[in-house]
Amino acid sequence: MRIIRVFPRRTALTPRDEMAFVGNPPMALWRPEADEVHISVTFTWDVEEGRRLAAAWGNYYDVVRIGGPAFDDCLSGFVPGQYVKSGVTFTTRGCNNRCPWCLVPGREGKLVEWRDFAPGYMVQDNNILQASRGHLRRVFEMLRVQRRAAVFSGGLEARLVDDWFVDSLKGIRVKSVFLAADTVGALHPLERALRLLGGLGRRKLRVYTMLAYNGETISQAEERLEAVWGMGGMPFAQLYQPADGFIRYPWEWRALARKWSRPAAMMAGQGA
């Protein structure tokens, strides 16, 4: 079946093949023949735009469907390269934690391991370190034969990083691992995890750092970002967005997030 996939906005994971589009349908010359059009909506604040796109593409195609994480669609039928770019894989779904800002437990439930996961170099699992060692061994075996170095982009729970995991990483090529420091309380386990992973070097140790949650001030956020840097991590700042709306942050917040999400700017600013 020929399927056009349409996305309300481009992200780092959006596919870039000739059947993937962002936004409105193009002129007739660039509209491919297709059996169906799928509108894939990741963020809840894009639902209205997704519905508008469904109507727009419906002017040219008979079958237009809309879905995606914003509609709590399950990824049990994950097809590599279809709704996320080629190379991305999921080996588990769900998470056993109940972080108040996170939508994953409500959407996907507790962690479930996929026995027959698709191969890929970018592991996008929400919390892969909650999986069993048997499952993790299978993931490492898969990563060893990938042509590209591994990226653990879904994020590693810092308190679950241990010597066994670090030793297992030594058997594969690693481009980057992502951890998280979304609260002040997360800094202590993060410091330990970064120490264990220190052999990878700062540039490979990215740290998701949520900003402006629960009344946090700019000075408090900057202090936490500086703490992550001081521990040897490379912050990846992200402004908090609630599930039920989109916050348009003032320039000062956007500037802070931009500064602490670009490796080159951080290295230059910190004199590294």
C-alpha positions as YAML, in Angstrom:
chain: A
units: angstrom
residues:
- id: 1
  name: MET
  ca: [0.00, 0.00, 0.00]
- id: 2
  name: ARG
  ca: [1.27, 3.47, -0.92]
- id: 3
  name: ILE
  ca: [0.94, 5.74, 2.13]
- id: 4
  name: ILE
  ca: [1.69, 9.43, 2.34]
- id: 5
  name: ARG
  ca: [2.62, 10.49, 5.86]
- id: 6
  name: VAL
  ca: [1.97, 14.09, 6.89]
- id: 7
  name: PHE
  ca: [3.29, 15.85, 10.01]
- id: 8
  name: PRO
  ca: [2.19, 19.21, 11.49]
- id: 9
  name: ARG
  ca: [5.81, 20.18, 12.27]
- id: 10
  name: ARG
  ca: [9.29, 18.90, 11.58]
- id: 11
  name: THR
  ca: [11.32, 17.42, 14.43]
- id: 12
  name: ALA
  ca: [14.65, 15.64, 14.61]
- id: 13
  name: LEU
  ca: [12.80, 12.33, 14.12]
- id: 14
  name: THR
  ca: [10.57, 13.28, 11.17]
- id: 15
  name: PRO
  ca: [11.09, 11.04, 8.10]
- id: 16
  name: ARG
  ca: [12.57, 12.71, 5.02]
- id: 17
  name: ASP
  ca: [11.63, 10.33, 2.19]
- id: 18
  name: GLU
  ca: [9.59, 11.28, -0.88]
- id: 19
  name: MET
  ca: [6.31, 10.12, 0.72]
- id: 20
  name: ALA
  ca: [6.73, 12.19, 3.91]
- id: 21
  name: PHE
  ca: [5.45, 15.78, 4.05]
- id: 22
  name: VAL
  ca: [5.27, 18.54, 6.64]
- id: 23
  name: GLY
  ca: [2.23, 20.82, 6.46]
- id: 24
  name: ASN
  ca: [-0.06, 21.55, 3.53]
- id: 25
  name: PRO
  ca: [-0.27, 19.45, 0.35]
- id: 26
  name: PRO
  ca: [2.15, 20.64, -2.35]
- id: 27
  name: MET
  ca: [1.30, 21.70, -5.88]
- id: 28
  name: ALA
  ca: [-0.04, 18.96, -8.17]
- id: 29
  name: LEU
  ca: [3.35, 18.36, -9.77]
- id: 30
  name: TRP
  ca: [4.81, 17.22, -6.43]
- id: 31
  name: ARG
  ca: [1.81, 15.29, -5.11]
- id: 32
  name: PRO
  ca: [2.55, 11.55, -5.42]
- id: 33
  name: GLU
  ca: [-0.06, 8.91, -6.09]
- id: 34
  name: ALA
  ca: [-1.14, 7.17, -2.90]
- id: 35
  name: ASP
  ca: [-3.79, 4.84, -1.53]
- id: 36
  name: GLU
  ca: [-4.01, 6.61, 1.83]
- id: 37
  name: VAL
  ca: [-2.78, 9.73, 3.62]
- id: 38
  name: HIS
  ca: [-1.91, 9.41, 7.29]
- id: 39
  name: ILE
  ca: [-1.73, 12.58, 9.41]
- id: 40
  name: SER
  ca: [0.63, 11.81, 12.32]
- id: 41
  name: VAL
  ca: [0.32, 14.12, 15.34]
- id: 42
  name: THR
  ca: [2.88, 13.80, 18.12]
- id: 43
  name: PHE
  ca: [2.01, 16.76, 20.37]
- id: 44
  name: THR
  ca: [-1.42, 17.47, 21.82]
- id: 45
  name: TRP
  ca: [-1.10, 21.17, 20.98]
- id: 46
  name: ASP
  ca: [-0.89, 20.20, 17.30]
- id: 47
  name: VAL
  ca: [-4.20, 18.30, 17.25]
- id: 48
  name: GLU
  ca: [-6.16, 21.22, 15.78]
- id: 49
  name: GLU
  ca: [-3.52, 21.72, 13.09]
- id: 50
  name: GLY
  ca: [-3.58, 17.98, 12.38]
- id: 51
  name: ARG
  ca: [-7.32, 18.09, 11.78]
- id: 52
  name: ARG
  ca: [-6.90, 21.08, 9.50]
- id: 53
  name: LEU
  ca: [-4.27, 19.20, 7.52]
- id: 54
  name: ALA
  ca: [-6.56, 16.18, 7.27]
- id: 55
  name: ALA
  ca: [-9.19, 18.38, 5.61]
- id: 56
  name: ALA
  ca: [-6.62, 20.01, 3.32]
- id: 57
  name: TRP
  ca: [-5.18, 16.70, 2.10]
- id: 58
  name: GLY
  ca: [-8.71, 15.32, 1.81]
- id: 59
  name: ASN
  ca: [-9.25, 17.68, -1.09]
- id: 60
  name: TYR
  ca: [-6.90, 15.52, -3.18]
- id: 61
  name: TYR
  ca: [-7.02, 12.00, -1.68]
- id: 62
  name: ASP
  ca: [-10.02, 9.79, -0.90]
- id: 63
  name: VAL
  ca: [-8.68, 8.13, 2.24]
- id: 64
  name: VAL
  ca: [-7.17, 10.37, 4.93]
- id: 65
  name: ARG
  ca: [-6.58, 9.07, 8.45]
- id: 66
  name: ILE
  ca: [-5.37, 10.96, 11.52]
- id: 67
  name: GLY
  ca: [-3.61, 9.53, 14.58]
- id: 68
  name: GLY
  ca: [-0.35, 9.46, 16.47]
- id: 69
  name: PRO
  ca: [0.82, 9.82, 20.08]
- id: 70
  name: ALA
  ca: [-1.39, 12.88, 20.62]
- id: 71
  name: PHE
  ca: [-4.38, 10.55, 20.15]
- id: 72
  name: ASP
  ca: [-2.87, 7.91, 22.47]
- id: 73
  name: ASP
  ca: [-2.26, 5.57, 19.54]
- id: 74
  name: CYS
  ca: [-0.21, 2.55, 20.57]
- id: 75
  name: LEU
  ca: [2.98, 1.77, 18.64]
- id: 76
  name: SER
  ca: [2.56, -2.00, 18.84]
- id: 77
  name: GLY
  ca: [2.59, -2.06, 15.04]
- id: 78
  name: PHE
  ca: [5.77, 0.00, 14.79]
- id: 79
  name: VAL
  ca: [7.17, 0.04, 11.25]
- id: 80
  name: PRO
  ca: [10.75, 1.36, 10.96]
- id: 81
  name: GLY
  ca: [10.97, 4.56, 8.93]
- id: 82
  name: GLN
  ca: [7.20, 5.05, 8.67]
- id: 83
  name: TYR
  ca: [6.36, 7.72, 11.26]
- id: 84
  name: VAL
  ca: [9.90, 8.32, 12.52]
- id: 85
  name: LYS
  ca: [13.05, 8.53, 10.45]
- id: 86
  name: SER
  ca: [14.96, 5.44, 9.37]
- id: 87
  name: GLY
  ca: [17.36, 4.11, 11.96]
- id: 88
  name: VAL
  ca: [15.08, 4.79, 14.94]
- id: 89
  name: THR
  ca: [13.84, 1.77, 16.87]
- id: 90
  name: PHE
  ca: [11.76, 1.00, 19.94]
- id: 91
  name: THR
  ca: [12.56, -2.14, 21.93]
- id: 92
  name: THR
  ca: [10.21, -1.46, 24.85]
- id: 93
  name: ARG
  ca: [7.14, 0.66, 25.46]
- id: 94
  name: GLY
  ca: [5.89, 2.31, 28.63]
- id: 95
  name: CYS
  ca: [7.56, 3.22, 31.91]
- id: 96
  name: ASN
  ca: [7.12, 2.12, 35.51]
- id: 97
  name: ASN
  ca: [7.66, 5.62, 36.93]
- id: 98
  name: ARG
  ca: [4.91, 8.19, 37.48]
- id: 99
  name: CYS
  ca: [6.65, 11.52, 36.92]
- id: 100
  name: PRO
  ca: [3.94, 14.21, 37.18]
- id: 101
  name: TRP
  ca: [4.99, 16.01, 33.98]
- id: 102
  name: CYS
  ca: [5.26, 12.88, 31.81]
- id: 103
  name: LEU
  ca: [2.51, 11.54, 29.52]
- id: 104
  name: VAL
  ca: [4.08, 8.12, 28.91]
- id: 105
  name: PRO
  ca: [2.55, 6.11, 31.81]
- id: 106
  name: GLY
  ca: [-0.95, 7.30, 30.95]
- id: 107
  name: ARG
  ca: [-0.52, 6.62, 27.24]
- id: 108
  name: GLU
  ca: [1.50, 3.41, 27.29]
- id: 109
  name: GLY
  ca: [1.22, 1.95, 30.79]
- id: 110
  name: LYS
  ca: [3.96, 0.03, 32.55]
- id: 111
  name: LEU
  ca: [7.08, -1.06, 30.72]
- id: 112
  name: VAL
  ca: [6.66, -3.93, 28.26]
- id: 113
  name: GLU
  ca: [9.57, -5.57, 26.43]
- id: 114
  name: TRP
  ca: [9.24, -6.29, 22.73]
- id: 115
  name: ARG
  ca: [10.87, -9.60, 21.88]
- id: 116
  name: ASP
  ca: [10.96, -9.03, 18.11]
- id: 117
  name: PHE
  ca: [11.99, -5.38, 17.96]
- id: 118
  name: ALA
  ca: [13.16, -3.80, 14.72]
- id: 119
  name: PRO
  ca: [16.89, -3.19, 14.25]
- id: 120
  name: GLY
  ca: [18.16, 0.38, 14.38]
- id: 121
  name: TYR
  ca: [20.98, 2.48, 15.75]
- id: 122
  name: MET
  ca: [18.87, 5.12, 17.58]
- id: 123
  name: VAL
  ca: [17.12, 3.58, 20.60]
- id: 124
  name: GLN
  ca: [14.10, 5.73, 21.43]
- id: 125
  name: ASP
  ca: [12.71, 3.71, 24.37]
- id: 126
  name: ASN
  ca: [11.23, 5.81, 27.15]
- id: 127
  name: ASN
  ca: [13.12, 3.99, 29.91]
- id: 128
  name: ILE
  ca: [15.14, 1.10, 28.52]
- id: 129
  name: LEU
  ca: [17.10, 0.53, 31.71]
- id: 130
  name: GLN
  ca: [13.92, -0.75, 33.39]
- id: 131
  name: ALA
  ca: [14.10, -3.74, 31.03]
- id: 132
  name: SER
  ca: [15.61, -7.07, 32.07]
- id: 133
  name: ARG
  ca: [19.27, -7.83, 31.45]
- id: 134
  name: GLY
  ca: [18.24, -10.52, 29.01]
- id: 135
  name: HIS
  ca: [16.42, -7.93, 26.95]
- id: 136
  name: LEU
  ca: [19.30, -5.47, 27.21]
- id: 137
  name: ARG
  ca: [21.72, -8.15, 26.00]
- id: 138
  name: ARG
  ca: [19.58, -8.63, 22.89]
- id: 139
  name: VAL
  ca: [19.60, -4.86, 22.31]
- id: 140
  name: PHE
  ca: [23.39, -4.74, 22.58]
- id: 141
  name: GLU
  ca: [23.73, -7.68, 20.20]
- id: 142
  name: MET
  ca: [21.59, -5.77, 17.69]
- id: 143
  name: LEU
  ca: [23.58, -2.55, 18.12]
- id: 144
  name: ARG
  ca: [26.91, -4.33, 17.54]
- id: 145
  name: VAL
  ca: [26.02, -5.04, 13.92]
- id: 146
  name: GLN
  ca: [24.60, -1.62, 13.04]
- id: 147
  name: ARG
  ca: [26.56, 0.45, 10.53]
- id: 148
  name: ARG
  ca: [26.12, 3.62, 12.59]
- id: 149
  name: ALA
  ca: [27.20, 4.28, 16.18]
- id: 150
  name: ALA
  ca: [24.49, 3.84, 18.81]
- id: 151
  name: VAL
  ca: [22.40, 6.72, 20.15]
- id: 152
  name: PHE
  ca: [20.34, 6.17, 23.31]
- id: 153
  name: SER
  ca: [18.06, 9.11, 22.55]
- id: 154
  name: GLY
  ca: [15.04, 7.98, 24.57]
- id: 155
  name: GLY
  ca: [16.95, 8.65, 27.76]
- id: 156
  name: LEU
  ca: [18.60, 6.57, 30.47]
- id: 157
  name: GLU
  ca: [17.30, 6.77, 34.03]
- id: 158
  name: ALA
  ca: [20.38, 7.93, 35.93]
- id: 159
  name: ARG
  ca: [19.78, 5.89, 39.08]
- id: 160
  name: LEU
  ca: [19.66, 2.68, 36.99]
- id: 161
  name: VAL
  ca: [23.04, 3.22, 35.30]
- id: 162
  name: ASP
  ca: [25.40, 0.60, 36.77]
- id: 163
  name: ASP
  ca: [28.75, -1.05, 36.11]
- id: 164
  name: TRP
  ca: [27.15, -3.83, 34.05]
- id: 165
  name: PHE
  ca: [25.55, -1.35, 31.66]
- id: 166
  name: VAL
  ca: [28.74, 0.71, 31.37]
- id: 167
  name: ASP
  ca: [30.79, -2.43, 30.64]
- id: 168
  name: SER
  ca: [28.24, -3.46, 27.99]
- id: 169
  name: LEU
  ca: [28.61, -0.09, 26.28]
- id: 170
  name: LYS
  ca: [32.31, -0.80, 25.80]
- id: 171
  name: GLY
  ca: [31.40, -3.53, 23.31]
- id: 172
  name: ILE
  ca: [29.69, -1.17, 20.85]
- id: 173
  name: ARG
  ca: [30.34, 2.14, 19.12]
- id: 174
  name: VAL
  ca: [28.48, 4.95, 20.88]
- id: 175
  name: LYS
  ca: [27.67, 8.35, 19.43]
- id: 176
  name: SER
  ca: [25.71, 9.65, 22.41]
- id: 177
  name: VAL
  ca: [23.67, 8.71, 25.44]
- id: 178
  name: PHE
  ca: [20.95, 10.89, 26.92]
- id: 179
  name: LEU
  ca: [20.13, 11.14, 30.60]
- id: 180
  name: ALA
  ca: [17.86, 13.62, 32.41]
- id: 181
  name: ALA
  ca: [17.99, 16.26, 35.13]
- id: 182
  name: ASP
  ca: [14.45, 17.62, 35.15]
- id: 183
  name: THR
  ca: [14.49, 18.57, 38.83]
- id: 184
  name: VAL
  ca: [17.02, 19.54, 41.49]
- id: 185
  name: GLY
  ca: [16.45, 16.12, 43.09]
- id: 186
  name: ALA
  ca: [17.66, 14.43, 39.93]
- id: 187
  name: LEU
  ca: [21.13, 15.96, 40.19]
- id: 188
  name: HIS
  ca: [22.52, 13.53, 42.78]
- id: 189
  name: PRO
  ca: [21.85, 10.29, 40.81]
- id: 190
  name: LEU
  ca: [22.89, 12.12, 37.64]
- id: 191
  name: GLU
  ca: [26.28, 12.97, 39.12]
- id: 192
  name: ARG
  ca: [26.90, 9.29, 39.91]
- id: 193
  name: ALA
  ca: [25.76, 8.17, 36.43]
- id: 194
  name: LEU
  ca: [27.97, 10.73, 34.69]
- id: 195
  name: ARG
  ca: [30.93, 9.57, 36.76]
- id: 196
  name: LEU
  ca: [30.34, 5.97, 35.67]
- id: 197
  name: LEU
  ca: [29.92, 7.03, 32.03]
- id: 198
  name: GLY
  ca: [32.75, 9.54, 32.13]
- id: 199
  name: GLY
  ca: [34.91, 7.52, 29.75]
- id: 200
  name: LEU
  ca: [32.60, 8.53, 26.90]
- id: 201
  name: GLY
  ca: [33.54, 12.20, 27.23]
- id: 202
  name: ARG
  ca: [31.32, 15.25, 27.68]
- id: 203
  name: ARG
  ca: [30.26, 15.56, 24.03]
- id: 204
  name: LYS
  ca: [28.61, 12.13, 24.16]
- id: 205
  name: LEU
  ca: [26.90, 12.68, 27.51]
- id: 206
  name: ARG
  ca: [23.73, 14.65, 26.74]
- id: 207
  name: VAL
  ca: [21.32, 15.52, 29.55]
- id: 208
  name: TYR
  ca: [17.67, 16.41, 28.94]
- id: 209
  name: THR
  ca: [17.01, 19.36, 31.25]
- id: 210
  name: MET
  ca: [13.40, 20.50, 31.52]
- id: 211
  name: LEU
  ca: [13.02, 24.19, 32.32]
- id: 212
  name: ALA
  ca: [10.27, 26.33, 33.88]
- id: 213
  name: TYR
  ca: [8.26, 23.50, 35.44]
- id: 214
  name: ASN
  ca: [6.24, 24.08, 38.61]
- id: 215
  name: GLY
  ca: [7.13, 27.75, 39.06]
- id: 216
  name: GLU
  ca: [10.87, 27.44, 38.49]
- id: 217
  name: THR
  ca: [12.59, 30.80, 37.96]
- id: 218
  name: ILE
  ca: [15.18, 31.58, 35.30]
- id: 219
  name: SER
  ca: [17.93, 31.86, 37.91]
- id: 220
  name: GLN
  ca: [17.00, 28.47, 39.41]
- id: 221
  name: ALA
  ca: [16.96, 26.87, 35.95]
- id: 222
  name: GLU
  ca: [20.33, 28.39, 35.07]
- id: 223
  name: GLU
  ca: [21.81, 27.14, 38.33]
- id: 224
  name: ARG
  ca: [20.67, 23.60, 37.51]
- id: 225
  name: LEU
  ca: [22.06, 23.83, 33.99]
- id: 226
  name: GLU
  ca: [25.39, 25.02, 35.35]
- id: 227
  name: ALA
  ca: [25.36, 22.10, 37.80]
- id: 228
  name: VAL
  ca: [24.86, 19.61, 34.96]
- id: 229
  name: TRP
  ca: [27.76, 21.18, 33.09]
- id: 230
  name: GLY
  ca: [29.94, 21.08, 36.19]
- id: 231
  name: MET
  ca: [29.31, 17.35, 36.52]
- id: 232
  name: GLY
  ca: [30.63, 16.72, 33.02]
- id: 233
  name: GLY
  ca: [27.33, 16.49, 31.15]
- id: 234
  name: MET
  ca: [26.15, 18.40, 28.07]
- id: 235
  name: PRO
  ca: [22.69, 19.87, 28.85]
- id: 236
  name: PHE
  ca: [19.86, 19.63, 26.33]
- id: 237
  name: ALA
  ca: [17.47, 22.28, 27.62]
- id: 238
  name: GLN
  ca: [13.75, 21.90, 26.90]
- id: 239
  name: LEU
  ca: [11.01, 24.30, 27.97]
- id: 240
  name: TYR
  ca: [8.16, 22.55, 29.77]
- id: 241
  name: GLN
  ca: [4.94, 22.18, 27.77]
- id: 242
  name: PRO
  ca: [1.77, 20.86, 29.45]
- id: 243
  name: ALA
  ca: [-0.44, 18.26, 27.81]
- id: 244
  name: ASP
  ca: [-3.46, 20.55, 27.59]
- id: 245
  name: GLY
  ca: [-1.94, 23.57, 25.88]
- id: 246
  name: PHE
  ca: [1.09, 25.33, 24.49]
- id: 247
  name: ILE
  ca: [2.99, 27.91, 26.54]
- id: 248
  name: ARG
  ca: [4.54, 30.77, 24.58]
- id: 249
  name: TYR
  ca: [7.52, 31.63, 26.71]
- id: 250
  name: PRO
  ca: [9.04, 35.12, 26.83]
- id: 251
  name: TRP
  ca: [12.31, 35.86, 25.09]
- id: 252
  name: GLU
  ca: [14.44, 35.36, 28.22]
- id: 253
  name: TRP
  ca: [13.31, 31.76, 28.64]
- id: 254
  name: ARG
  ca: [13.69, 30.98, 24.94]
- id: 255
  name: ALA
  ca: [17.19, 32.46, 24.92]
- id: 256
  name: LEU
  ca: [18.20, 30.35, 27.93]
- id: 257
  name: ALA
  ca: [16.87, 27.16, 26.33]
- id: 258
  name: ARG
  ca: [18.59, 27.96, 23.04]
- id: 259
  name: LYS
  ca: [21.92, 28.64, 24.73]
- id: 260
  name: TRP
  ca: [21.84, 25.37, 26.66]
- id: 261
  name: SER
  ca: [20.69, 23.12, 23.81]
- id: 262
  name: ARG
  ca: [23.41, 23.90, 21.26]
- id: 263
  name: PRO
  ca: [26.70, 22.08, 21.96]
- id: 264
  name: ALA
  ca: [28.86, 24.57, 20.05]
- id: 265
  name: ALA
  ca: [27.42, 27.53, 21.95]
- id: 266
  name: MET
  ca: [27.88, 25.77, 25.28]
- id: 267
  name: MET
  ca: [31.47, 24.81, 24.56]
- id: 268
  name: ALA
  ca: [32.30, 28.36, 23.52]
- id: 269
  name: GLY
  ca: [30.40, 29.98, 26.40]
- id: 270
  name: GLN
  ca: [32.01, 27.77, 29.01]
- id: 271
  name: GLY
  ca: [35.49, 28.19, 27.55]
- id: 272
  name: ALA
  ca: [35.79, 24.47, 26.80]
...
